[in-house]
Amino acid sequence: MKNVVVFGSTGSIGRATLDVIEKNPGKFSVYGISACKQEGLLIRQIKKYRPKFAVFTEKNSEKSRVKTKKVKYLYGEDGLEFLATLPEVDIVVMAISGLAGLKCTLKALEAGKIVALATKEIIVCAGHLLTDKKGKILPVDSEHNAIFQILNRENSGVSSIILTASGGPFLNYKGDIKKVSPEQVLKHPVWKMGKRISVDSATMMNKGLEIIEAFYLFGVKKESIKVVLHPQAIVHGFVKFCDGFVKAVCSIPDMRYSINYCLNFPLRVDCGLPGLDVSKMRNLSFYDVRAGMFPCFDLAKEALKKEGSYLTVLNAADEESVKIFLEGLISFDKIPILIEKMLAKHKRVSVDTPDDILSLDFQIREKIRIEAGLCR
């Protein structure tokens, strides 16, 4: 039985991971879980799964004083790092949003753990710090998981990789994009996701970040990473080979498939998820992403050309812009405008350590709020 730690257990990926573990009886033990904001749900998870450890990332939480026998309680970043490096831990599922799990992820990899990584911000901002570690990253994102499944078995003669994108809720929208509400933006037509990634899907920044992820995960040339719009979200990725063959990975659009793959890697295990009925795969469509179609997507590609600190600026500016949009303080169309301003004003700085990245991330968030007129 493998011991699994689920960081961010109360989020959409964390909850899906716990569901997959339940669907694999006798194969996995929930060794540890953590959460920040939904502490009430974390307490319910503690009572249900009886982990050895639980981490409350807010050190002074009143709710964290739950009494449950045989569960050891840890707090803050130190607690995350301690749990991620315990010898008994086999798999770390990193589903903490943003960069809060950056140092923890690095520690887990240095300790030789398998890290099922669902937090794209960590790869986007610190991809250059994740290489040559004892541990192994298994990508949870459905698109990168698809590419990994192909390249892990055959990686010679690759000419390009192609990620698919649903296009979000406004792919064929005819109304005034400036007037769309947060509620409209969060209604993704296919996937059930967290708030930030739902907004990023609507702007296509999510796919821009995934191009950056693919660059670091698979070691291919930047110009060899392509994206096509695929509204049905059945095909998650293609790999084109030099001899004209193309391989694709398909599944029902549900993150539990890639989570199940990561947990059971290198084996394939049936955990009871419904299979894709190929006979009903009708009317699948694919379209090019034209320049100017999604400004945030174009900004991500430009940031990747520059690499280094520009990638942290891109991520921080996007995350903070999305946050203030969801707060109702700016209109949807202002998100790419704010990001572009931050990138244009930025002068390259060192991002050779996690602290460098976190410091720059904080500075850009402050600047975004100033640029948006929310503080001085």
N, C-alpha and C positions, 0 to 999 in steps of 0.2 A: 504494500500500500504506500502511495506517495503522499508526503505531507505538503499541503498547499497553503500558501499565505495569500490572502486577497486584500490588497491595499486599495481602498476606495470601494469597500464592499457594499455601500448603500447606494452607489450610482448605478446607472443602467448596465454598464459592463460588469460591475461587481455583482449585481443581482443575477444577471444572466450566468455568470460563472458559478455561483452557488447553485443555480438551477441545474446546470450541466453536471456538477459534482453529484447532485442528488440522482441524476439519471445514469450515473456510473457507480452503482452500489458496490462497495467493497474495494474500489480501486483507489479512492482518494480520501484523505482525512483533512478536514478544515483545521489547520494547525494554528492559524492566526488570521485576524481580520482587523480592519481599521476604518475610521471615518472621521470627518470633521464636522459637517453641518447637520447631518441627520442623525443625531445621537440617539434619539428615541428609537429609530429603526435599528441602529447598531445594537442597542440593548436587547431588542427583540431577537436579533440574529445571534447574539451571544447566548441567549436562553435556548434557542433552537438548535444551534450547531455545536455548542459546548467546546469552543476552541481552547487550545492551551494558553493562547495569548490574545489580548484585545488592546488595540492602541487607540486612545482618544488623542487626536492631534491638537486639540485645544486643552492646554494643561490645566486651566482653572475652571473647567466645566463642572457645574453642580450636578448635572445629570450623570456624570461619569462615576458617581459614587454608588453604582449598582452593586449589590452583593450577589455573587454567583460563585458557588463552590468550584474549586479546581481550575479557575480561570485567573491567570496572572495579568494585571493591568499595567500598561505602559503608557507614556505620555510624550507628545511632541515628536520632533524630528529624531531625537536620540532614541526614542522607542521604536520608530520605524527602522532605523539603521540596525539596532540591536536584533530585532526580529528577522530582518532580511538576511542576516549573516549567520544565524544559528546553524550549527552543523546538521541538525535534524531536518531542516527545511530543504525540500527537493525542488519546488517550483514556486516562483514569486510571480503573481499576477499583478502588474502595475496598472491600475486604473484610476489613480489619483489625477484629477484634472490639473492642467497648468504645469508649473515647474516645481511644485511642492515635493514631488517625488524624485527630483533629479539626483540629489546626493545619495538617496536610498538606493536608486537603481544602479548607480556606479558602484556602491559598496556591495550590492548583491552580485554584480558581474565579477568584481574582483574576488569575491568569495567562491566563485565557480558555479553560481546558481543558474538554472534555466529561468530566464525572465520572459514571461508572456507579456509583451509590451503593448498596451492599448493607448498610451499617452503620447500622441504624436509630437507635442511640444518639446518633449525631452530629446527626441531624435533631431527635430528641426534645429533647436538651439545648441545642442551638444553632441551632434552626430560624430564630430571629430574627436570627442573624448571617449567614445564608447568602443572603439576598435581595440583589438589585441588584448582582450580581457579573457580570464579563465572561463568565464561563463558564456552562455549562448543566448542571443535574443531570438525569440520566436514572435513574429508580428501578428497581432490580433486583428488589426484592420482587415476587413474582408478583401480589399484589393491587394494589399501587400502579402496577405496570407496566400492568396491565389498565385501570385508571382513566385513566392517562396516555394510553394508546393511543386512548381514546375522546375525552377532552377536548382532546387536541392537534389533533384534526380538527374538533371541534364542541364549543364551550363556552358557547353562548348558551342561555338558558332552562333552565339546570340547576336542578332542585329538590332533589335529594339524590344522594349517592353511597353505595353499599352495598358494604362489604367482606365477603368470605366467610371463615368460620373452620371448620376441620375439627372442632374440639372436642377434639382431642387424644386420648390413650389412655384417659381416664377419663370420657368423655361419658356412657356408660351403665353406669358401674362400680357394682357392688352391694356391694363389700367395704368395709372400714374404711379410709378415705382416709388416716388418721393412720399406718397401718402400711405404706403402699406404699414400696417400695425405690427407690433411684436407678435400678437396672436396669429396673424396671417403667416408671418415668417416662420413661426415654430411648427406650423402644420406641414410637416414633410410628407410628400405623397407616398413614400415607400418605407423609410426606416423610422424606428422609434429610438430617438437619441436624446442626449442632454441638450441644454439650451444653447450653449456656445456653438457646439458642432452643428446644431440645426441652423443657426444663423449663418455659420460659415458655409454650409451646404447651399444656402440660398444665394450667397455672394460668389460662390465657387472658390472662396479662399481655401476651403477644406481640401479641394483637389490640388490647389497650388502647394499647400503644405505637404500633401502626399507625394508630389513630384520630388520635393526636397527629401522627404523620408526615403523614397526609392533610391535616390542618389547615394545616400549613406548606407542603406541596408544591402544593396545589391552590387555596388561598385561599378555601375555602368556609366557611360559618358552622359553628361547632362542632355545633350542633343538627341540621345537615343531613348529618352523617356517621353512617351506620348500620352495623350488623353483623348478619349472619344466620349461623346454623350450617348448614354444608353438608358433611357427613362425606365425601362422595365427592371433594371438592376438584377438580372439573372446571371449574366456573364460578369465576373468580377475582375478579370484581367486576362491579357493575352501576352504570349512571348513569341516574337517572330524570329525565325532562324535563317541563317545565310543561304540555306538550300531551298527556300521557298515555303517550308512548312510553318504552320502557326499552331500553337497549342493554347487552349483556353481552359479556365476552371469556372464551373457554373454551380450555383446552388440557389435554393430559395433564399431571398434576402432576409437573413436572421443571423445576428452576431453569434448565436450559440454554435453554429457550424464551425466557425474558425476557432472559437474557444475550445470546443471539443477536440479539434485537431491539435491545438497546442498542448492541451493537458495530456493527451495520449501519445504525443509524438515520441518515437518515430512510427508508432503503430496506428492503424486506422481501426476505430472501434465504433460499432453501432450502439448509440445511446438512446435510440428510440425517436430521434427527430424524424419528421416526415421526409421521404425522398422526393426528389424533383421528377415529375412525370414528363419525360422528354417528348412524349407524343402530344403534349399540350403546349409545347414551346413555340407558339405561333406569333407572328407579327413582332419579332424582335427587331429593334431599329437601332442604328448607330449613326452618329453625326459628328462632323468635325467641330472643334471649338475654335471659332474665328477670333482673330485678334480684335480687341475692343468689345467683344461680346460680354465679357465679365471682367471689369477693371481690376478686381482683387486678384483674380487668377493671373492676370498679366503682371501685376506688381510682385507676386510671389516668384514668378519666373525671372524677373529682373533681379530680385534680391538673391536668387540662387546663383546668378552669374557672378555676383560680387562676393558671395559666401561670407564667412567670418561673422563679425558683429552685426552685419546687415540682417542676418537671419533672426537674431534675437530682437532686433528693432522691429522687423516685420511681425513677428509673433506677438510681442508685447503691445504694439500699436493696434493690432487687430483685436486682441483679447480685450483691451481696455475700451476700444471703440464699440465693440459688441456689447460690452457691459453697460455703457452709458446709453446705447440705443435701447436696450431692454429696460432700462430705467425710465425711458420715455423722454430723455433729455436731448437727443438728436434724431433727425430723420434717417431712414434707412440708406438713402443715397449719400449721406455724409461719411459713412464708414470708409470707403476707399479714398475719399478726399483727405481725411485725417491721416490715414496710413501713408499715402503718397507724400504728404508734407513731412512726416517724421523721417522717411527714407531720404528725402531730398536734403534735409538739414543735417543728417548724420555724417560724422567723420569717423572713419574706421578706428576702433579701439581694440585692445587685447581681450580675448575671451578664452584664455588658456586654462582657466580653472572654473569650477562651478560657481565660486563666489563672484568672479568677473561677470558671469552670465546673469546671476541673480541681481547684482548691483545695477547692471545696465537695464535689465528688465524693469526694476523699480523706477529708475530715472525716466524711462520712456513713458511709463504709465502716468507719472506726474506731468510730463510734458503734454501728453494727449489731453488731459483734463484742462490744462492751461490753454491749449490751442482751441479747445471746444468752448472756452469761456466759462468754465465751471469753478475755477479757482485762480488765485494769483500767486 
